[in-house]
Amino acid sequence: MKLLIQGGTVVTHEQTFVADVYCVDGKIVEVGPDLKISDVDDVVDANGKLVMPGGIDPHTHMQLPFMGTVAADDFASGTGAALAGGTTTIIDFVIPNPQQPLLEAYHQWRDWAQKAQCNYSFHVAITWWDDSVHADMKTLVEQHGVNSFKHFMAYKNAIMATDDILVASFSRCLELGAIPTVHAENGELVFHLQQQLMEKGITGPEAHPLSRPPKVEGEAASRAINIAGTLGAPIYLVHVSVEDSVEAIKYAKNKGQIVFGECLAGHLVVDDSVYQSQDWNLAAAHVMSPPFRPKKHQEALWNALQSGVLQTTATDHCAFCTAQKAMGKEDFTKIPNGTAGVEERMMVLWEKGVNQGRLTANEFVAITSANSAKIFNLFPQKGTIAVGSDADIVVWDPSKTKTLSSETQYSKIEHNIFEGMAVSGVPDTTICAGKIAWQQGELKTAPGDGQYVNRPPYASYYQSQLKRNQLAEPQAVER
């Protein structure tokens, strides 16, 4: 496949320049002004448009078995939605049941993901611990291209990782050159507050944010960061939603610790007033963890993105339909946690970030693509427009407008947390692996077109982390 993108303005995380981009067999082979190339199979006219790296969403849950049901978007519909929104790569999660072998769970998820329409990779969750988990982590890193492991500090009596598991797994990540990632919420406190609220007869969706107040996340974030810092391991915090967590990350980074933070498009623009809706279904549609927060926390997240305290944006795309949410009609703790957003993420960030002067176009590329590629060791294979990089590209029309709605989304569910938001700046054409995957409202891929992405260990920040650890190696006193 030979594809020429003509007349656009190339935008990377570092540069902006006018150039054509020539792609052959899934790779970018030439970038420059007015390329004279006749040997092409397809031409994309990018005049008046921006040519940017395809989005990387580092946090999705397609087809996730959770809380007695399975997420409505499988790997076919979920990745189709990603392509419609300009995202060409997702990093999903393998979540083993307690006592389930990691490799068994990994192969189960790989089988489900054969329907994917865009690039995909996996973090693997550590939900229990013994010698087999220790061994399987090595196999996953060395043979299956996994370089990140997830730890849920929430969901007591299910998949919660206790402190002893965090210590064992973080230490193993350090040995393997992988990065531990953390869902930071104090599971013991959440469980306690849930029981309190139920006893008081507060059983609706409004109880969900009350059971997970900001301090619950801030405490867990600080604890996870301190455990990683003590062990000399890097750490990545997923879906940071409150100022408390931002401050914990900022403090650690100011002390020289290697800490990365992610926030969700939803947490940047939706506030906790949604849980006060008189419409139970609407309120329940917004139940996710961490929950949506008061507006002051949104400002803290935007400031953290602008200042580099947070590096990436994601969606935690985990779509449950109205009937599934109704499982918790009498008990808010049984409402499946999750919202969608993989299709809307880049449009929301452009509208509320770039169009509002909070982000430059280059910073937009950094937080939607390049930084994830760097942290998870895919750069410069992905995350930039350069000769030799993968031809994962979005041609962006900054002047085209759209109203986000459940009526037009690719996701299979009936609601959209961004319902009615008018955006100016949308993907015109999404190119995945050198082929036009989505163009002007039409999905052109089929289930199974997606490619699995191997991610090698020892991303660039590991060089400094290991050097620091070597210099800090304890010495015995000779007596």
PABA-364897 format. One record per residue (C-alpha): x, y, z; residue in three letters. Coordinates in pm, whole numbers, plus 50000, padded with zeros to 5 digits. Layout:
N
@c1 X	c2 Y	c3 Z	r ala
...
END
This chain:
479
@c1 50000	c2 50000	c3 50000	r met
@c1 50145	c2 50335	c3 49890	r lys
@c1 49973	c2 50641	c3 50031	r leu
@c1 50052	c2 51009	c3 49983	r leu
@c1 49918	c2 51277	c3 50218	r ile
@c1 49945	c2 51607	c3 50031	r gln
@c1 49950	c2 51972	c3 50128	r gly
@c1 49896	c2 51947	c3 50502	r gly
@c1 50065	c2 52110	c3 50800	r thr
@c1 50255	c2 51846	c3 50994	r val
@c1 50226	c2 51887	c3 51371	r val
@c1 50440	c2 51680	c3 51608	r thr
@c1 50504	c2 51729	c3 51979	r his
@c1 50806	c2 51941	c3 51884	r glu
@c1 50754	c2 52096	c3 51540	r gln
@c1 50499	c2 52245	c3 51301	r thr
@c1 50580	c2 52262	c3 50929	r phe
@c1 50416	c2 52228	c3 50588	r val
@c1 50499	c2 51898	c3 50421	r ala
@c1 50370	c2 51600	c3 50227	r asp
@c1 50394	c2 51258	c3 50390	r val
@c1 50458	c2 50944	c3 50182	r tyr
@c1 50378	c2 50605	c3 50335	r cys
@c1 50468	c2 50264	c3 50199	r val
@c1 50361	c2 49931	c3 50351	r asp
@c1 50266	c2 50083	c3 50684	r gly
@c1 50576	c2 50300	c3 50730	r lys
@c1 50650	c2 50666	c3 50670	r ile
@c1 50927	c2 50672	c3 50408	r val
@c1 50943	c2 51039	c3 50309	r glu
@c1 50841	c2 51371	c3 50464	r val
@c1 50897	c2 51699	c3 50280	r gly
@c1 50739	c2 51988	c3 50087	r pro
@c1 50597	c2 51926	c3 49739	r asp
@c1 50704	c2 51562	c3 49706	r leu
@c1 50709	c2 51454	c3 49340	r lys
@c1 50582	c2 51098	c3 49373	r ile
@c1 50375	c2 50927	c3 49106	r ser
@c1 50384	c2 50571	c3 49241	r asp
@c1 50084	c2 50590	c3 49475	r val
@c1 49776	c2 50381	c3 49538	r asp
@c1 49586	c2 50650	c3 49724	r asp
@c1 49612	c2 51025	c3 49787	r val
@c1 49472	c2 51216	c3 50086	r val
@c1 49421	c2 51588	c3 50028	r asp
@c1 49529	c2 51762	c3 50350	r ala
@c1 49514	c2 52122	c3 50227	r asn
@c1 49398	c2 52344	c3 50512	r gly
@c1 49430	c2 52055	c3 50754	r lys
@c1 49680	c2 51930	c3 51014	r leu
@c1 49870	c2 51603	c3 50983	r val
@c1 49936	c2 51460	c3 51328	r met
@c1 50038	c2 51129	c3 51483	r pro
@c1 49740	c2 50903	c3 51544	r gly
@c1 49614	c2 50916	c3 51899	r gly
@c1 49731	c2 50663	c3 52157	r ile
@c1 49478	c2 50590	c3 52431	r asp
@c1 49678	c2 50423	c3 52708	r pro
@c1 49374	c2 50319	c3 52912	r his
@c1 49075	c2 50129	c3 52769	r thr
@c1 48867	c2 49829	c3 52875	r his
@c1 48706	c2 49661	c3 52577	r met
@c1 48488	c2 49355	c3 52640	r gln
@c1 48575	c2 49368	c3 53011	r leu
@c1 48407	c2 49112	c3 53239	r pro
@c1 48324	c2 49325	c3 53543	r phe
@c1 48076	c2 49328	c3 53830	r met
@c1 47871	c2 49039	c3 53692	r gly
@c1 47846	c2 49160	c3 53332	r thr
@c1 48064	c2 49232	c3 53028	r val
@c1 48132	c2 49576	c3 52880	r ala
@c1 47904	c2 49642	c3 52583	r ala
@c1 48183	c2 49752	c3 52348	r asp
@c1 48389	c2 49455	c3 52236	r asp
@c1 48724	c2 49489	c3 52058	r phe
@c1 48550	c2 49534	c3 51722	r ala
@c1 48310	c2 49817	c3 51812	r ser
@c1 48545	c2 49980	c3 52063	r gly
@c1 48838	c2 50005	c3 51825	r thr
@c1 48608	c2 50120	c3 51545	r gly
@c1 48507	c2 50407	c3 51774	r ala
@c1 48874	c2 50478	c3 51840	r ala
@c1 48949	c2 50513	c3 51469	r leu
@c1 48646	c2 50741	c3 51422	r ala
@c1 48800	c2 50970	c3 51683	r gly
@c1 49152	c2 50977	c3 51538	r gly
@c1 49302	c2 50721	c3 51776	r thr
@c1 49507	c2 50448	c3 51608	r thr
@c1 49644	c2 50260	c3 51911	r thr
@c1 49486	c2 50151	c3 52238	r ile
@c1 49654	c2 49991	c3 52537	r ile
@c1 49392	c2 49773	c3 52701	r asp
@c1 49408	c2 49566	c3 53021	r phe
@c1 49436	c2 49197	c3 53092	r val
@c1 49275	c2 49152	c3 53435	r ile
@c1 49320	c2 48800	c3 53575	r pro
@c1 49076	c2 48674	c3 53832	r asn
@c1 49238	c2 48611	c3 54170	r pro
@c1 49432	c2 48282	c3 54146	r gln
@c1 49405	c2 48277	c3 53765	r gln
@c1 49748	c2 48233	c3 53599	r pro
@c1 49860	c2 48554	c3 53431	r leu
@c1 49951	c2 48381	c3 53106	r leu
@c1 49612	c2 48210	c3 53086	r glu
@c1 49437	c2 48547	c3 53125	r ala
@c1 49673	c2 48711	c3 52874	r tyr
@c1 49597	c2 48453	c3 52604	r his
@c1 49225	c2 48484	c3 52678	r gln
@c1 49239	c2 48860	c3 52614	r trp
@c1 49455	c2 48813	c3 52304	r arg
@c1 49188	c2 48581	c3 52168	r asp
@c1 48912	c2 48836	c3 52233	r trp
@c1 49119	c2 49110	c3 52071	r ala
@c1 49151	c2 48930	c3 51738	r gln
@c1 48846	c2 49138	c3 51634	r lys
@c1 49031	c2 49468	c3 51686	r ala
@c1 49028	c2 49719	c3 51400	r gln
@c1 49318	c2 49938	c3 51520	r cys
@c1 49655	c2 49872	c3 51684	r asn
@c1 49634	c2 49730	c3 52034	r tyr
@c1 49858	c2 49631	c3 52321	r ser
@c1 49806	c2 49525	c3 52683	r phe
@c1 49893	c2 49616	c3 53038	r his
@c1 49855	c2 49312	c3 53266	r val
@c1 49698	c2 49352	c3 53610	r ala
@c1 49849	c2 49195	c3 53920	r ile
@c1 49546	c2 49084	c3 54124	r thr
@c1 49716	c2 48823	c3 54345	r trp
@c1 50065	c2 48699	c3 54422	r trp
@c1 50269	c2 48381	c3 54441	r asp
@c1 50579	c2 48237	c3 54272	r asp
@c1 50387	c2 48167	c3 53950	r ser
@c1 50294	c2 48536	c3 53915	r val
@c1 50660	c2 48629	c3 53967	r his
@c1 50759	c2 48388	c3 53688	r ala
@c1 50477	c2 48480	c3 53450	r asp
@c1 50571	c2 48849	c3 53465	r met
@c1 50912	c2 48760	c3 53320	r lys
@c1 50753	c2 48555	c3 53043	r thr
@c1 50511	c2 48836	c3 52956	r leu
@c1 50793	c2 49091	c3 52933	r val
@c1 51041	c2 48876	c3 52742	r glu
@c1 50810	c2 48680	c3 52511	r gln
@c1 50488	c2 48881	c3 52472	r his
@c1 50588	c2 49248	c3 52455	r gly
@c1 50428	c2 49355	c3 52785	r val
@c1 50621	c2 49629	c3 52968	r asn
@c1 50362	c2 49756	c3 53217	r ser
@c1 50166	c2 49598	c3 53501	r phe
@c1 49849	c2 49738	c3 53658	r lys
@c1 49763	c2 49745	c3 54028	r his
@c1 49412	c2 49819	c3 54159	r phe
@c1 49429	c2 49968	c3 54508	r met
@c1 49045	c2 49965	c3 54510	r ala
@c1 48778	c2 49691	c3 54475	r tyr
@c1 48816	c2 49514	c3 54810	r lys
@c1 48719	c2 49145	c3 54809	r asn
@c1 48776	c2 49133	c3 54432	r ala
@c1 49092	c2 49249	c3 54253	r ile
@c1 49245	c2 49485	c3 54510	r met
@c1 49623	c2 49469	c3 54545	r ala
@c1 49731	c2 49503	c3 54908	r thr
@c1 50054	c2 49675	c3 55009	r asp
@c1 50251	c2 49350	c3 55024	r asp
@c1 50147	c2 49275	c3 54664	r ile
@c1 50247	c2 49627	c3 54558	r leu
@c1 50592	c2 49583	c3 54713	r val
@c1 50646	c2 49242	c3 54551	r ala
@c1 50518	c2 49347	c3 54209	r ser
@c1 50690	c2 49688	c3 54197	r phe
@c1 51017	c2 49514	c3 54285	r ser
@c1 50963	c2 49259	c3 54008	r arg
@c1 50881	c2 49537	c3 53758	r cys
@c1 51212	c2 49701	c3 53846	r leu
@c1 51399	c2 49376	c3 53784	r glu
@c1 51234	c2 49336	c3 53443	r leu
@c1 51250	c2 49696	c3 53318	r gly
@c1 50871	c2 49727	c3 53323	r ala
@c1 50668	c2 50011	c3 53473	r ile
@c1 50409	c2 49958	c3 53747	r pro
@c1 50082	c2 50146	c3 53692	r thr
@c1 49834	c2 50214	c3 53971	r val
@c1 49462	c2 50279	c3 54013	r his
@c1 49495	c2 50486	c3 54331	r ala
@c1 49194	c2 50464	c3 54562	r glu
@c1 49206	c2 50334	c3 54920	r asn
@c1 48995	c2 50021	c3 54888	r gly
@c1 48946	c2 49978	c3 55263	r glu
@c1 48809	c2 50331	c3 55300	r leu
@c1 48586	c2 50295	c3 54993	r val
@c1 48438	c2 49971	c3 55130	r phe
@c1 48380	c2 50129	c3 55473	r his
@c1 48211	c2 50438	c3 55328	r leu
@c1 47993	c2 50228	c3 55097	r gln
@c1 47861	c2 50030	c3 55394	r gln
@c1 47795	c2 50351	c3 55589	r gln
@c1 47596	c2 50505	c3 55306	r leu
@c1 47391	c2 50190	c3 55251	r met
@c1 47307	c2 50178	c3 55622	r glu
@c1 47183	c2 50538	c3 55598	r lys
@c1 46953	c2 50441	c3 55312	r gly
@c1 47148	c2 50639	c3 55051	r ile
@c1 47142	c2 50377	c3 54776	r thr
@c1 47130	c2 50579	c3 54452	r gly
@c1 47410	c2 50696	c3 54219	r pro
@c1 47455	c2 51010	c3 54431	r glu
@c1 47622	c2 50785	c3 54691	r ala
@c1 47895	c2 50681	c3 54450	r his
@c1 48109	c2 51000	c3 54473	r pro
@c1 48038	c2 51019	c3 54847	r leu
@c1 48195	c2 50676	c3 54891	r ser
@c1 48508	c2 50783	c3 54701	r arg
@c1 48593	c2 51136	c3 54822	r pro
@c1 48911	c2 51311	c3 54702	r pro
@c1 49114	c2 51215	c3 55011	r lys
@c1 49057	c2 50846	c3 54936	r val
@c1 49236	c2 50890	c3 54604	r glu
@c1 49499	c2 51130	c3 54737	r gly
@c1 49601	c2 50894	c3 55018	r glu
@c1 49640	c2 50597	c3 54784	r ala
@c1 49832	c2 50803	c3 54528	r ala
@c1 50075	c2 50924	c3 54792	r ser
@c1 50117	c2 50571	c3 54933	r arg
@c1 50184	c2 50415	c3 54592	r ala
@c1 50433	c2 50688	c3 54501	r ile
@c1 50616	c2 50643	c3 54830	r asn
@c1 50633	c2 50265	c3 54790	r ile
@c1 50777	c2 50306	c3 54439	r ala
@c1 51019	c2 50573	c3 54559	r gly
@c1 51143	c2 50356	c3 54846	r thr
@c1 51205	c2 50065	c3 54607	r leu
@c1 51365	c2 50282	c3 54339	r gly
@c1 51101	c2 50203	c3 54076	r ala
@c1 50932	c2 50440	c3 53830	r pro
@c1 50553	c2 50463	c3 53859	r ile
@c1 50256	c2 50567	c3 53643	r tyr
@c1 49927	c2 50677	c3 53802	r leu
@c1 49619	c2 50619	c3 53590	r val
@c1 49310	c2 50843	c3 53577	r his
@c1 49426	c2 51110	c3 53822	r val
@c1 49106	c2 51300	c3 53909	r ser
@c1 49175	c2 51522	c3 54210	r val
@c1 49403	c2 51801	c3 54322	r glu
@c1 49524	c2 51581	c3 54610	r asp
@c1 49680	c2 51332	c3 54366	r ser
@c1 49823	c2 51610	c3 54151	r val
@c1 49995	c2 51753	c3 54459	r glu
@c1 50135	c2 51411	c3 54553	r ala
@c1 50281	c2 51368	c3 54203	r ile
@c1 50415	c2 51723	c3 54198	r lys
@c1 50583	c2 51679	c3 54537	r tyr
@c1 50751	c2 51355	c3 54430	r ala
@c1 50866	c2 51498	c3 54097	r lys
@c1 51007	c2 51803	c3 54274	r asn
@c1 51211	c2 51561	c3 54486	r lys
@c1 51349	c2 51399	c3 54171	r gly
@c1 51134	c2 51085	c3 54163	r gln
@c1 51029	c2 50939	c3 53827	r ile
@c1 50650	c2 50962	c3 53838	r val
@c1 50407	c2 50983	c3 53546	r phe
@c1 50040	c2 51084	c3 53562	r gly
@c1 49741	c2 51033	c3 53335	r glu
@c1 49405	c2 51209	c3 53337	r cys
@c1 49083	c2 51131	c3 53154	r leu
@c1 48908	c2 51356	c3 52903	r ala
@c1 48590	c2 51307	c3 53105	r gly
@c1 48743	c2 51426	c3 53432	r his
@c1 48862	c2 51742	c3 53257	r leu
@c1 48516	c2 51858	c3 53151	r val
@c1 48240	c2 51674	c3 53343	r val
@c1 48171	c2 51759	c3 53709	r asp
@c1 47997	c2 51578	c3 53992	r asp
@c1 47663	c2 51756	c3 53946	r ser
@c1 47564	c2 51471	c3 53710	r val
@c1 47503	c2 51246	c3 54012	r tyr
@c1 47230	c2 51481	c3 54139	r gln
@c1 47014	c2 51427	c3 53830	r ser
@c1 46651	c2 51328	c3 53900	r gln
@c1 46689	c2 51078	c3 53614	r asp
@c1 46834	c2 50763	c3 53775	r trp
@c1 46955	c2 50629	c3 53441	r asn
@c1 47140	c2 50950	c3 53359	r leu
@c1 47307	c2 50964	c3 53700	r ala
@c1 47401	c2 50595	c3 53684	r ala
@c1 47540	c2 50638	c3 53332	r ala
@c1 47814	c2 50854	c3 53489	r his
@c1 47914	c2 50605	c3 53759	r val
@c1 48281	c2 50531	c3 53712	r met
@c1 48582	c2 50514	c3 53942	r ser
@c1 48720	c2 50755	c3 54030	r pro
@c1 48392	c2 50949	c3 54002	r pro
@c1 48347	c2 51288	c3 53840	r phe
@c1 48461	c2 51564	c3 54073	r arg
@c1 48375	c2 51920	c3 54179	r pro
@c1 48490	c2 52182	c3 53930	r lys
@c1 48792	c2 52298	c3 54133	r lys
@c1 48959	c2 51965	c3 54062	r his
@c1 48913	c2 52011	c3 53686	r gln
@c1 49114	c2 52332	c3 53702	r glu
@c1 49388	c2 52149	c3 53892	r ala
@c1 49400	c2 51882	c3 53619	r leu
@c1 49425	c2 52137	c3 53338	r trp
@c1 49702	c2 52320	c3 53524	r asn
@c1 49884	c2 51991	c3 53575	r ala
@c1 49865	c2 51911	c3 53204	r leu
@c1 49991	c2 52257	c3 53112	r gln
@c1 50281	c2 52240	c3 53358	r ser
@c1 50387	c2 51884	c3 53276	r gly
@c1 50289	c2 51733	c3 53613	r val
@c1 50051	c2 51510	c3 53414	r leu
@c1 50180	c2 51375	c3 53083	r gln
@c1 49903	c2 51173	c3 52919	r thr
@c1 49529	c2 51171	c3 52852	r thr
@c1 49313	c2 50862	c3 52825	r ala
@c1 48947	c2 50758	c3 52851	r thr
@c1 48917	c2 50445	c3 53068	r asp
@c1 48666	c2 50349	c3 52797	r his
@c1 48449	c2 50084	c3 52962	r cys
@c1 48100	c2 50106	c3 52820	r ala
@c1 47794	c2 49966	c3 52996	r phe
@c1 47442	c2 50008	c3 52858	r cys
@c1 47138	c2 50128	c3 53053	r thr
@c1 47014	c2 49776	c3 53130	r ala
@c1 47355	c2 49681	c3 53270	r gln
@c1 47371	c2 49993	c3 53489	r lys
@c1 47023	c2 49904	c3 53622	r ala
@c1 47176	c2 49604	c3 53799	r met
@c1 47243	c2 49852	c3 54079	r gly
@c1 46893	c2 50004	c3 54092	r lys
@c1 46858	c2 49929	c3 54462	r glu
@c1 47228	c2 49930	c3 54554	r asp
@c1 47473	c2 50180	c3 54407	r phe
@c1 47767	c2 49948	c3 54480	r thr
@c1 47630	c2 49710	c3 54214	r lys
@c1 47617	c2 49967	c3 53931	r ile
@c1 47888	c2 49857	c3 53684	r pro
@c1 48163	c2 50121	c3 53691	r asn
@c1 48251	c2 50270	c3 53355	r gly
@c1 48184	c2 50526	c3 53084	r thr
@c1 48280	c2 50554	c3 52716	r ala
@c1 48494	c2 50818	c3 52543	r gly
@c1 48756	c2 50662	c3 52314	r val
@c1 48589	c2 50827	c3 52012	r glu
@c1 48549	c2 51171	c3 52170	r glu
@c1 48878	c2 51213	c3 52360	r arg
@c1 49080	c2 51399	c3 52096	r met
@c1 48791	c2 51622	c3 51989	r met
@c1 48716	c2 51718	c3 52350	r val
@c1 49082	c2 51797	c3 52420	r leu
@c1 49112	c2 52006	c3 52105	r trp
@c1 48793	c2 52201	c3 52182	r glu
@c1 48852	c2 52252	c3 52555	r lys
@c1 49231	c2 52262	c3 52534	r gly
@c1 49360	c2 52410	c3 52210	r val
@c1 49055	c2 52623	c3 52127	r asn
@c1 49050	c2 52766	c3 52480	r gln
@c1 49418	c2 52853	c3 52479	r gly
@c1 49508	c2 52596	c3 52743	r arg
@c1 49721	c2 52389	c3 52504	r leu
@c1 49922	c2 52450	c3 52190	r thr
@c1 49874	c2 52212	c3 51898	r ala
@c1 50217	c2 52063	c3 51977	r asn
@c1 50118	c2 52007	c3 52341	r glu
@c1 49797	c2 51845	c3 52218	r phe
@c1 50006	c2 51594	c3 52020	r val
@c1 50222	c2 51532	c3 52327	r ala
@c1 49935	c2 51451	c3 52563	r ile
@c1 49727	c2 51252	c3 52312	r thr
@c1 50007	c2 51050	c3 52151	r ser
@c1 50380	c2 51122	c3 52190	r ala
@c1 50406	c2 51106	c3 52570	r asn
@c1 50225	c2 50772	c3 52588	r ser
@c1 50455	c2 50639	c3 52317	r ala
@c1 50759	c2 50749	c3 52517	r lys
@c1 50643	c2 50622	c3 52856	r ile
@c1 50541	c2 50282	c3 52720	r phe
@c1 50847	c2 50254	c3 52494	r asn
@c1 50684	c2 50285	c3 52152	r leu
@c1 50860	c2 50607	c3 52049	r phe
@c1 50956	c2 50687	c3 51773	r pro
@c1 50785	c2 50385	c3 51621	r gln
@c1 50463	c2 50561	c3 51717	r lys
@c1 50378	c2 50907	c3 51845	r gly
@c1 50546	c2 51117	c3 51576	r thr
@c1 50554	c2 51194	c3 51203	r ile
@c1 50903	c2 51099	c3 51091	r ala
@c1 51079	c2 50880	c3 50836	r val
@c1 51085	c2 50524	c3 50969	r gly
@c1 50789	c2 50570	c3 51203	r ser
@c1 50468	c2 50370	c3 51168	r asp
@c1 50214	c2 50530	c3 50936	r ala
@c1 49957	c2 50586	c3 51212	r asp
@c1 49829	c2 50931	c3 51130	r ile
@c1 49525	c2 51152	c3 51176	r val
@c1 49445	c2 51426	c3 50927	r val
@c1 49272	c2 51687	c3 51143	r trp
@c1 49030	c2 51952	c3 51023	r asp
@c1 49053	c2 52238	c3 51276	r pro
@c1 48765	c2 52430	c3 51120	r ser
@c1 48505	c2 52157	c3 51094	r lys
@c1 48238	c2 52147	c3 51365	r thr
@c1 48042	c2 51864	c3 51523	r lys
@c1 47803	c2 51809	c3 51813	r thr
@c1 47894	c2 51504	c3 52020	r leu
@c1 47599	c2 51274	c3 52079	r ser
@c1 47496	c2 50918	c3 52151	r ser
@c1 47291	c2 50941	c3 51831	r glu
@c1 47603	c2 50950	c3 51613	r thr
@c1 47865	c2 50764	c3 51821	r gln
@c1 48012	c2 50426	c3 51728	r tyr
@c1 47993	c2 50297	c3 52086	r ser
@c1 47709	c2 50049	c3 52141	r lys
@c1 47565	c2 50217	c3 52451	r ile
@c1 47272	c2 50460	c3 52471	r glu
@c1 47442	c2 50752	c3 52644	r his
@c1 47738	c2 50983	c3 52594	r asn
@c1 47899	c2 51171	c3 52883	r ile
@c1 47979	c2 51457	c3 52639	r phe
@c1 47621	c2 51473	c3 52507	r glu
@c1 47549	c2 51802	c3 52329	r gly
@c1 47905	c2 51936	c3 52339	r met
@c1 47981	c2 52139	c3 52027	r ala
@c1 48339	c2 52097	c3 51909	r val
@c1 48537	c2 52276	c3 51642	r ser
@c1 48820	c2 52053	c3 51522	r gly
@c1 48756	c2 51693	c3 51420	r val
@c1 48937	c2 51408	c3 51245	r pro
@c1 48891	c2 51412	c3 50869	r asp
@c1 49088	c2 51094	c3 50791	r thr
@c1 49244	c2 50834	c3 51020	r thr
@c1 49527	c2 50627	c3 50875	r ile
@c1 49627	c2 50311	c3 51059	r cys
@c1 49925	c2 50099	c3 50951	r ala
@c1 49945	c2 50298	c3 50626	r gly
@c1 49583	c2 50238	c3 50522	r lys
@c1 49284	c2 50469	c3 50531	r ile
@c1 49086	c2 50335	c3 50826	r ala
@c1 48825	c2 50609	c3 50866	r trp
@c1 48742	c2 50898	c3 50637	r gln
@c1 48476	c2 51169	c3 50649	r gln
@c1 48230	c2 50972	c3 50857	r gly
@c1 48291	c2 50627	c3 50711	r glu
@c1 48476	c2 50340	c3 50879	r leu
@c1 48679	c2 50154	c3 50619	r lys
@c1 48830	c2 49875	c3 50830	r thr
@c1 48691	c2 49538	c3 50931	r ala
@c1 48717	c2 49338	c3 51254	r pro
@c1 49056	c2 49168	c3 51257	r gly
@c1 49245	c2 49443	c3 51073	r asp
@c1 49413	c2 49558	c3 51395	r gly
@c1 49770	c2 49460	c3 51479	r gln
@c1 49913	c2 49362	c3 51817	r tyr
@c1 50196	c2 49589	c3 51929	r val
@c1 50493	c2 49455	c3 52123	r asn
@c1 50641	c2 49699	c3 52375	r arg
@c1 50999	c2 49624	c3 52481	r pro
@c1 51117	c2 49681	c3 52840	r pro
@c1 51358	c2 49948	c3 52962	r tyr
@c1 51206	c2 50268	c3 52828	r ala
@c1 51449	c2 50561	c3 52817	r ser
@c1 51379	c2 50682	c3 53173	r tyr
@c1 51509	c2 50349	c3 53304	r tyr
@c1 51866	c2 50457	c3 53223	r gln
@c1 51855	c2 50729	c3 53486	r ser
@c1 51648	c2 50520	c3 53728	r gln
@c1 51900	c2 50236	c3 53728	r leu
@c1 52193	c2 50475	c3 53757	r lys
@c1 52031	c2 50639	c3 54059	r arg
@c1 51967	c2 50301	c3 54218	r asn
@c1 52325	c2 50194	c3 54155	r gln
@c1 52463	c2 50509	c3 54319	r leu
@c1 52229	c2 50464	c3 54615	r ala
@c1 52324	c2 50099	c3 54671	r glu
@c1 52376	c2 50049	c3 55046	r pro
@c1 52724	c2 49969	c3 55172	r gln
@c1 52814	c2 49762	c3 55473	r ala
@c1 53033	c2 49922	c3 55737	r val
@c1 53365	c2 49742	c3 55776	r glu
@c1 53445	c2 49691	c3 56143	r arg
END
